[in-house]
Amino acid sequence: MNKIIFPFFVLALAAIACGRSIAPAETPPTVPTVPMPETLQADCGAGETCKELVIRGDSQYTLPDGSESPFSGYADPTLRQDEEGVLWLSYSWPHLKFAERRPVPSVDIHLAKSMDQGNTWDFVTTLFTATPIVNPAAPSQTGYLDYEVVNLLPATINGQTTWFGVTLNYFVPEQGGMALRPPDSFHIRVYQADRPADLTNAPYAVLGGGITNPAWNPNSSLIPADMSDADKKHSFGTSPAFTLQTARFI
């Protein structure tokens, strides 16, 4: 998409007084002029100004016939650096799954790394993939457990480096897709492993909101203490992120 920036400018005009007088007419002051600046244009899809991100080994999703998909790309990125200077990039990978030939929007979580300060990127692994499940809160409903909005955090605890991961999770029904995600399925999962790539099979804790159905087995609830009782019943968290300060997560 082209972004065009029009600079503001001001033209100051001097008034010229005219009158009948036998005295010599004064020389009118010079009218200042401001040259029209060149229009600036930036294209964030091409050129050196804003290069498109390329992850070797992880192309954007395409439809089964190879054509461009309306639901694809890289999204929700998190960038972290380890003690050896390696950059780790986690991101959402939107795509379509097909249930009885019906397209169902879905999201996986991918992991890439850079060994040259971000100049090039290589795909490492799929951290989390949308999984076919039965909605535990409505057993007659089939669909997928989706992962989205990943966030990574390396931390040193008791002299040892460990990696934490956090994802937003929810249920996507085969009938209705993203538009009919049950609000009571929204929850957050927190993982811990020795390395980023090991988060896939790491144990996790489930954090729910006031609306999260108990069938998702939340270990704790993220409900602000100052929220009214009525609002607490309808609260849930999205877009999780965290940092570590004085051995406490924020």
Secondary structure as the mmCIF struct_conf table of DSSP 4:
data_model
#
loop_
_struct_conf.conf_type_id
_struct_conf.id
_struct_conf.beg_label_comp_id
_struct_conf.beg_label_asym_id
_struct_conf.beg_label_seq_id
_struct_conf.end_label_comp_id
_struct_conf.end_label_asym_id
_struct_conf.end_label_seq_id
STRN STRN1 ASN A 2 ILE A 5
BEND BEND1 ILE A 22 ALA A 23
HELX_LH_PP_P HELX_LH_PP_P1 PRO A 24 PRO A 32
HELX_LH_PP_P HELX_LH_PP_P2 PRO A 35 THR A 39
STRN STRN2 LEU A 40 ASP A 43
TURN_TY1_P TURN_TY1_P1 CYS A 44 GLY A 45
BEND BEND2 ALA A 46 ALA A 46
TURN_TY1_P TURN_TY1_P2 GLY A 47 THR A 49
BEND BEND3 CYS A 50 CYS A 50
HELX_LH_PP_P HELX_LH_PP_P3 LYS A 51 LEU A 53
STRN STRN3 ILE A 55 ARG A 56
TURN_TY1_P TURN_TY1_P3 GLY A 57 GLY A 57
HELX_LH_PP_P HELX_LH_PP_P4 SER A 59 TYR A 61
STRN STRN4 THR A 62 THR A 62
TURN_TY1_P TURN_TY1_P4 PRO A 64 ASP A 65
BEND BEND4 GLY A 66 GLY A 66
HELX_LH_PP_P HELX_LH_PP_P5 SER A 67 SER A 67
STRN STRN5 GLU A 68 GLU A 68
HELX_LH_PP_P HELX_LH_PP_P6 SER A 69 SER A 69
BEND BEND5 PRO A 70 PHE A 71
BEND BEND6 GLY A 73 GLY A 73
STRN STRN6 ALA A 75 GLN A 81
TURN_TY1_P TURN_TY1_P5 GLU A 83 GLU A 84
BEND BEND7 GLY A 85 GLY A 85
STRN STRN7 LEU A 87 ALA A 99
TURN_TY1_P TURN_TY1_P6 GLU A 100 ARG A 101
STRN STRN8 ARG A 102 SER A 114
BEND BEND8 MET A 115 ASP A 116
TURN_TY1_P TURN_TY1_P7 GLN A 117 GLY A 118
BEND BEND9 ASN A 119 THR A 120
STRN STRN9 TRP A 121 PHE A 128
STRN STRN10 THR A 131 VAL A 134
TURN_TY1_P TURN_TY1_P8 PRO A 136 ALA A 137
BEND BEND10 ALA A 138 ALA A 138
TURN_TY1_P TURN_TY1_P9 PRO A 139 SER A 140
STRN STRN11 THR A 142 ILE A 157
TURN_TY1_P TURN_TY1_P10 ASN A 158 GLY A 159
STRN STRN12 GLN A 160 PRO A 173
TURN_TY1_P TURN_TY1_P11 GLU A 174 GLY A 176
HELX_RH_3T_P HELX_RH_3T_P1 GLY A 177 LEU A 180
HELX_RH_3T_P HELX_RH_3T_P2 PRO A 183 SER A 185
STRN STRN13 HIS A 187 ALA A 193
BEND BEND11 ASP A 194 ARG A 195
HELX_RH_3T_P HELX_RH_3T_P3 PRO A 196 ASN A 201
STRN STRN14 TYR A 204 GLY A 208
TURN_TY1_P TURN_TY1_P12 GLY A 210 ILE A 211
HELX_RH_3T_P HELX_RH_3T_P4 PRO A 214 TRP A 216
BEND BEND12 ASN A 219 ASN A 219
STRN STRN15 SER A 220 SER A 221
TURN_TY1_P TURN_TY1_P13 ALA A 225 ASP A 226
BEND BEND13 MET A 227 MET A 227
HELX_RH_AL_P HELX_RH_AL_P1 ASP A 229 LYS A 232
TURN_TY1_P TURN_TY1_P14 LYS A 233 HIS A 234
BEND BEND14 SER A 239 SER A 239
STRN STRN16 LEU A 244 GLN A 245
TURN_TY1_P TURN_TY1_P15 THR A 246 ALA A 247
STRN STRN17 ARG A 248 PHE A 249
#
